[in-house]
Amino acid sequence: MSESRTIAVTVLTDHETDRGRLLEVERGVLARNAEIAATNRRRFAAHGLLVLNVLSSPGSGKTAFLARTLEARRDLGAAVIVGDLATDNDGERLRAGGAEVVQINTGGVCHLEAAMVAGAADRLTLQGKRLLAIENVGNLVCPAAYDLGEGVRVVLVSVTEGEDKPLKYPAMFKTADVVIVNKMDLAEAVQLDREALHANLAAVCPQARVFAVSARTGAGMESFYAYLDERLATGAASAR
C-alpha cells in the first residue's frame, strides 16, 4: 500500500518577488546614505559646526522657528540648507534675515538625503560659522530613515496638530533629540491638552528634550537658545 504524503511548497509570487527586490534596493540606498552621512558628520565636526536637522509636517512653523533663531543668534554666523519640493520661498525668507542659504528643490522626492546635503554644503562658506541648520522637506514619514550627518535632530509639532501626533508618527519622534512644541500662543484657542501631549511625547520619545515655544512671539525660545549654547560648549556639535 503506497504512503500518501502532503508536501508544502512555498511559491514566491511575482508581487512578492518585486517586493523583495524593492526591499533590497531600499537597503542599498539607506546603506549608501549612511556612508555619505558619516562623511558629512566628519566634515562638519572638522569645522566645529553644530548641525540641526529640522523636521515637521507642513505648516508646523519650521521656517518661522528658524527665522526667529537665526535673528536672535546672529553671533553664531549661521548657514542654512533648505529643502522643498518646489519654489525657493522659504530660502528667500531666511536669506532676508541675513543668513547664508542654499536651496534644494527635490522635484517630488519627499525627503532630503545625505548626498543632497553634501552638495549643498559645497556651496556654503562653512569656515567661521558655528551653526548649520537643515530645514528638511515637510513630511513626518520619509525623512525619519535618512541620516544627513546632523548632530541634533529637531522635530516640530504645532499645538494645532493634535495631542496624538507623536502616536501617529512614532518612527519620526523616536529619532528626535529635541521636540519643539510650536504655536503655544494658540494653545488656549485650540484647547490644547498639555498633559496629554507631554504624556504622548514621554511615551514615544523619552530621550528628547522638549521646548514649548511660540516662534511668532518668541515666547520660550530663550530656553532653546540656551540648549544650543550647551551643545556647543560640550563640544558635541556633530555627534549623535
Secondary structure, DSSP 4 states (H G I P E B T S, - for coil): -PPP---------HHHHHHHHHHHHHHHHHHHHHHHHHHHHHHHHHTT-EEEEEE-STTS-HHHHHHHHHHHTGGG--EEEEEESS-SHHHHHHHTTT-EEEEEE-TT-SS--HHHHHHHHTTS--TT--EEEEE--S-SSGGGG---S-SEEEEEEEGGG-TTHHHHSHHHHHT-SEEEEE-GGGTTTTT--HHHHHHHHHHH-TTSEEEE--TTT-TTHHHHHHHHHHHHHHT-SS--
